[in-house]
Amino acid sequence: MSGLALETRGLCKRFGALAVTENVNFRLERGARHALIGPNGAGKTTFVNLVSGRLAPTAGQVLLHGQDITRLPEYQRVKLGLVRTFQINALFTTMSALESVALAVCERKGLALGMLKPLGRYADVLERSYATLVQLGIGDCAERQVAELSYGQQRLIEIAIALSLEPTVLLLDEPAAGVPSSESGIILDALGKLDSDISIMIIEHDMDLVFRFARHITVLDQGRVVAEGTPKDISDNEMVRAIYFGEGSRVAHD
């Protein structure tokens, strides 16, 4: 077995003459807490779409725990443990938080059609779903409709749904997107509670969250990897400061 949870080799995506991902070699270690950053238009979401199977690459490979999954469809990658969230909230707002997570648990267990029956008949599903909400600090929201919750709480429900699919690799596309700064701390707290065996990569523009969460950072610019390293390495990198943070600026890190 490979020592890596996720790897890309020479990954490319072109739309005609436009290259949006260019020869990206990326490594996500087992148990990693990794961030992918870069300016708008750098190709971050395209990269995640390629890794998750939403887009097919023009060239290159994607490997999950050493297995080549480049040609597998998205749903098969999920079954193998590669799960992602999205920038834009896609929850059913009329469902409760518990129902939202339970639906994902049923899907994982092959019980989706059984949801036509009363949910209360699946005690084990409800127990598992509630435990996930508690793990993320929103157990008290279980019976509330999604529409009643703050945006930060809704983002946590999305993470709970992803966890219900039993990922070994979790890709979080801007988990704090749209979350007021007053609530961003609950996202960071929730990420800190995730199982250390899950390898996590986040795309995020909130640099405070990135530098507090990540142990390793990869920087994309114009579809290419331009820097990698620890938070201190990235903060000290003059090229990164010039193209991402603004020339001469410096980002604080812990």
C-alpha positions, 0 to 999 in steps of 0.5 A: 500500500502507498504511504499516500492517501491521495496523489496526482501525477502530471494532472492536466485539464484543457478546454481547447487552447486554455489550460486550467490545470497544468502538470499538477503533481500533488501529494496528500499524506495519510492523516494530513491536514492540508490546505490548497490556496491561490488567487481567484482563477488559480484552478483550485476548484477545477483541481478538486473536480478532477480529483473527485471525478466531476471532471475528466482530465486531459492527461495525468493520473489520480491515485487513491491509496495507491490505486489508480482511479483516474477513469472511475466515475464520481460515485465509485470514488465516493464508495472507495472513500474519496468524499468532497463538499462544495463551495455552494450550500446544496442542502434541502432547507425543509428537512431537519438537520438530523434527517439531512444526515440520516439520508446520507447514512441510508445512502451509504448503507444502501437503504435510500429506497427505504426512506419511504418508510418512517425514519424512526424505523431506522434506529441505528441510522438515527443514532449514527446521524445524531452522533455525527452532529454531536461530534461537530458541536451541533447536536442541539440543532438536530430537530431544527429545519435547515432553513432555521439555522445560521449559515455556519451551522448549515456548513457544518451539516454539509460536513456531517453529511460528508462524514456519514459517507465514511471518507478516508480522504475528505476534500472541503471546498471553501468550508467557511465560504459565506460564513460571517467572521463571527461564526468562522471559529465554529468551522475551525473547531469542528475541523479540529474534532475530525478523526485523525485517520481521515486525510483532509484537504481544504480549499479556503480563502480565510487565511486565518483558518488556513494557517491555524488548520493546515500543517502543509500548504500547496499554492496554485497559480494559473493552474500550476503548483508554485509553492509547497511547504509548512505554513511558515514556509508559505508565509516567508515565500516571496513569490507567494506574497507577491502573487497571492497576498500582495507584494511585500505583505506577510501573513501571521502564523502560529 
